[in-house]
Amino acid sequence: MKNNSVSLHRIINASPEKVFRAFADPVANSFWFPPYGFLCTVQQMDFKVGGKFRMTFTNFSTGNGHSFGGEYLEIKPNELIKYTDKFDDPNLPGEMTTTIQLNAVSCGAELNVLQEGIPDVIPPEMCYLGWQESLEKLIKLVEPEIPDA
């Protein structure tokens, strides 16, 4: 049986509040969420339980895009985000569920990501690589502490 899930773990030198905000803010999301070589347009992001989101990842090399969207199932500020999403493309059927867990640790935040129900045509290892790149960009966004002055 094919394993259609990926799981990632990171320790981030930033507070759980700051990491949570990077998931909750549509502009921040469009910056860090797409893997390298992709742009992201957020069409909708109603960040609340029962709220919906829609976005498009566009391949910068080819200009081709994949749109997807879903619904927020569970949100506990600074601790948990659980949502569903599915691709608009009928060749990528099925609904995925992603669970983001945050815990405060001595040096910042522990982040656990679990994405389940990845469409059969997407190799889980490619999905894992994409998430690795996204999390690198997330870390580069949230770890710097830059004063306004």
Contacts in CASP RR format, 6 or more apart in sequence:
PFRMAT RR
TARGET T0000
AUTHOR 0000-0000-0000
METHOD contacts of the structure
MODEL  1
MKNNSVSLHRIINASPEKVFRAFADPVANSFWFPPYGFLCTVQQMDFKVG
GKFRMTFTNFSTGNGHSFGGEYLEIKPNELIKYTDKFDDPNLPGEMTTTI
QLNAVSCGAELNVLQEGIPDVIPPEMCYLGWQESLEKLIKLVEPEIPDA
2 120 0 8 1.000
2 124 0 8 1.000
3 124 0 8 1.000
4 116 0 8 1.000
4 117 0 8 1.000
4 118 0 8 1.000
4 119 0 8 1.000
4 120 0 8 1.000
4 124 0 8 1.000
5 114 0 8 1.000
5 115 0 8 1.000
5 116 0 8 1.000
5 117 0 8 1.000
5 118 0 8 1.000
5 124 0 8 1.000
6 113 0 8 1.000
6 114 0 8 1.000
6 115 0 8 1.000
6 118 0 8 1.000
6 124 0 8 1.000
6 127 0 8 1.000
6 128 0 8 1.000
6 131 0 8 1.000
7 112 0 8 1.000
7 113 0 8 1.000
7 114 0 8 1.000
7 115 0 8 1.000
8 111 0 8 1.000
8 112 0 8 1.000
8 113 0 8 1.000
8 128 0 8 1.000
8 131 0 8 1.000
8 132 0 8 1.000
8 135 0 8 1.000
9 110 0 8 1.000
9 111 0 8 1.000
9 112 0 8 1.000
9 113 0 8 1.000
10 110 0 8 1.000
10 111 0 8 1.000
10 135 0 8 1.000
10 139 0 8 1.000
11 105 0 8 1.000
11 107 0 8 1.000
11 108 0 8 1.000
11 109 0 8 1.000
11 110 0 8 1.000
11 111 0 8 1.000
12 19 0 8 1.000
12 108 0 8 1.000
12 109 0 8 1.000
12 110 0 8 1.000
12 111 0 8 1.000
12 138 0 8 1.000
12 139 0 8 1.000
12 142 0 8 1.000
12 143 0 8 1.000
13 107 0 8 1.000
13 108 0 8 1.000
13 143 0 8 1.000
14 108 0 8 1.000
14 109 0 8 1.000
14 139 0 8 1.000
14 142 0 8 1.000
14 143 0 8 1.000
15 78 0 8 1.000
15 104 0 8 1.000
15 108 0 8 1.000
15 109 0 8 1.000
16 78 0 8 1.000
16 79 0 8 1.000
16 102 0 8 1.000
16 103 0 8 1.000
16 104 0 8 1.000
16 108 0 8 1.000
16 109 0 8 1.000
17 78 0 8 1.000
18 109 0 8 1.000
18 142 0 8 1.000
19 102 0 8 1.000
19 109 0 8 1.000
19 111 0 8 1.000
19 138 0 8 1.000
19 142 0 8 1.000
20 77 0 8 1.000
20 78 0 8 1.000
20 79 0 8 1.000
20 81 0 8 1.000
20 102 0 8 1.000
21 28 0 8 1.000
22 28 0 8 1.000
22 29 0 8 1.000
22 32 0 8 1.000
22 138 0 8 1.000
22 141 0 8 1.000
22 142 0 8 1.000
23 29 0 8 1.000
23 81 0 8 1.000
23 100 0 8 1.000
24 47 0 8 1.000
24 81 0 8 1.000
26 42 0 8 1.000
26 45 0 8 1.000
26 47 0 8 1.000
27 42 0 8 1.000
28 141 0 8 1.000
29 40 0 8 1.000
29 42 0 8 1.000
29 45 0 8 1.000
29 55 0 8 1.000
30 39 0 8 1.000
30 40 0 8 1.000
30 41 0 8 1.000
30 42 0 8 1.000
30 55 0 8 1.000
31 40 0 8 1.000
31 137 0 8 1.000
31 141 0 8 1.000
32 134 0 8 1.000
32 137 0 8 1.000
32 138 0 8 1.000
32 140 0 8 1.000
32 141 0 8 1.000
33 40 0 8 1.000
33 55 0 8 1.000
33 134 0 8 1.000
33 137 0 8 1.000
33 138 0 8 1.000
34 40 0 8 1.000
34 57 0 8 1.000
34 134 0 8 1.000
35 57 0 8 1.000
35 129 0 8 1.000
35 130 0 8 1.000
35 133 0 8 1.000
35 134 0 8 1.000
36 133 0 8 1.000
36 137 0 8 1.000
37 59 0 8 1.000
37 60 0 8 1.000
37 61 0 8 1.000
38 57 0 8 1.000
38 58 0 8 1.000
38 59 0 8 1.000
38 60 0 8 1.000
39 57 0 8 1.000
39 58 0 8 1.000
39 60 0 8 1.000
40 55 0 8 1.000
40 56 0 8 1.000
40 57 0 8 1.000
40 58 0 8 1.000
41 55 0 8 1.000
41 56 0 8 1.000
41 58 0 8 1.000
42 53 0 8 1.000
42 54 0 8 1.000
42 55 0 8 1.000
43 54 0 8 1.000
43 55 0 8 1.000
43 56 0 8 1.000
43 67 0 8 1.000
44 52 0 8 1.000
44 53 0 8 1.000
44 54 0 8 1.000
44 55 0 8 1.000
45 53 0 8 1.000
45 54 0 8 1.000
45 55 0 8 1.000
46 52 0 8 1.000
46 53 0 8 1.000
46 72 0 8 1.000
47 53 0 8 1.000
47 72 0 8 1.000
47 75 0 8 1.000
48 72 0 8 1.000
48 75 0 8 1.000
49 72 0 8 1.000
49 73 0 8 1.000
49 74 0 8 1.000
49 75 0 8 1.000
50 71 0 8 1.000
50 72 0 8 1.000
50 73 0 8 1.000
51 71 0 8 1.000
51 72 0 8 1.000
52 69 0 8 1.000
52 70 0 8 1.000
52 71 0 8 1.000
52 72 0 8 1.000
53 69 0 8 1.000
53 70 0 8 1.000
53 71 0 8 1.000
53 72 0 8 1.000
53 83 0 8 1.000
53 85 0 8 1.000
54 67 0 8 1.000
54 68 0 8 1.000
54 69 0 8 1.000
54 70 0 8 1.000
55 67 0 8 1.000
55 68 0 8 1.000
55 69 0 8 1.000
56 65 0 8 1.000
56 66 0 8 1.000
56 67 0 8 1.000
56 68 0 8 1.000
57 65 0 8 1.000
57 66 0 8 1.000
57 68 0 8 1.000
58 64 0 8 1.000
58 65 0 8 1.000
59 65 0 8 1.000
66 87 0 8 1.000
66 88 0 8 1.000
66 89 0 8 1.000
66 92 0 8 1.000
67 87 0 8 1.000
67 88 0 8 1.000
67 89 0 8 1.000
68 85 0 8 1.000
68 86 0 8 1.000
68 87 0 8 1.000
68 88 0 8 1.000
69 85 0 8 1.000
69 86 0 8 1.000
69 88 0 8 1.000
70 83 0 8 1.000
70 84 0 8 1.000
70 85 0 8 1.000
70 86 0 8 1.000
71 83 0 8 1.000
71 84 0 8 1.000
72 81 0 8 1.000
72 82 0 8 1.000
72 83 0 8 1.000
73 82 0 8 1.000
73 83 0 8 1.000
73 84 0 8 1.000
73 97 0 8 1.000
74 80 0 8 1.000
74 81 0 8 1.000
74 82 0 8 1.000
75 81 0 8 1.000
75 82 0 8 1.000
78 102 0 8 1.000
79 101 0 8 1.000
79 102 0 8 1.000
79 103 0 8 1.000
80 99 0 8 1.000
80 100 0 8 1.000
80 101 0 8 1.000
80 102 0 8 1.000
81 98 0 8 1.000
81 99 0 8 1.000
81 100 0 8 1.000
82 97 0 8 1.000
82 98 0 8 1.000
82 99 0 8 1.000
82 100 0 8 1.000
83 97 0 8 1.000
83 98 0 8 1.000
84 95 0 8 1.000
84 96 0 8 1.000
84 97 0 8 1.000
84 98 0 8 1.000
85 95 0 8 1.000
85 96 0 8 1.000
85 98 0 8 1.000
86 92 0 8 1.000
86 93 0 8 1.000
86 94 0 8 1.000
86 95 0 8 1.000
86 96 0 8 1.000
87 93 0 8 1.000
87 119 0 8 1.000
91 121 0 8 1.000
92 119 0 8 1.000
92 121 0 8 1.000
92 122 0 8 1.000
93 119 0 8 1.000
94 117 0 8 1.000
94 119 0 8 1.000
95 117 0 8 1.000
96 115 0 8 1.000
96 116 0 8 1.000
96 117 0 8 1.000
96 118 0 8 1.000
96 119 0 8 1.000
97 115 0 8 1.000
97 116 0 8 1.000
97 117 0 8 1.000
98 113 0 8 1.000
98 114 0 8 1.000
98 115 0 8 1.000
98 116 0 8 1.000
99 112 0 8 1.000
99 113 0 8 1.000
99 114 0 8 1.000
99 115 0 8 1.000
99 116 0 8 1.000
100 111 0 8 1.000
100 112 0 8 1.000
100 113 0 8 1.000
101 111 0 8 1.000
101 112 0 8 1.000
101 114 0 8 1.000
102 109 0 8 1.000
102 110 0 8 1.000
102 111 0 8 1.000
103 109 0 8 1.000
103 110 0 8 1.000
104 110 0 8 1.000
111 135 0 8 1.000
113 131 0 8 1.000
113 135 0 8 1.000
115 127 0 8 1.000
115 131 0 8 1.000
118 124 0 8 1.000
118 127 0 8 1.000
END
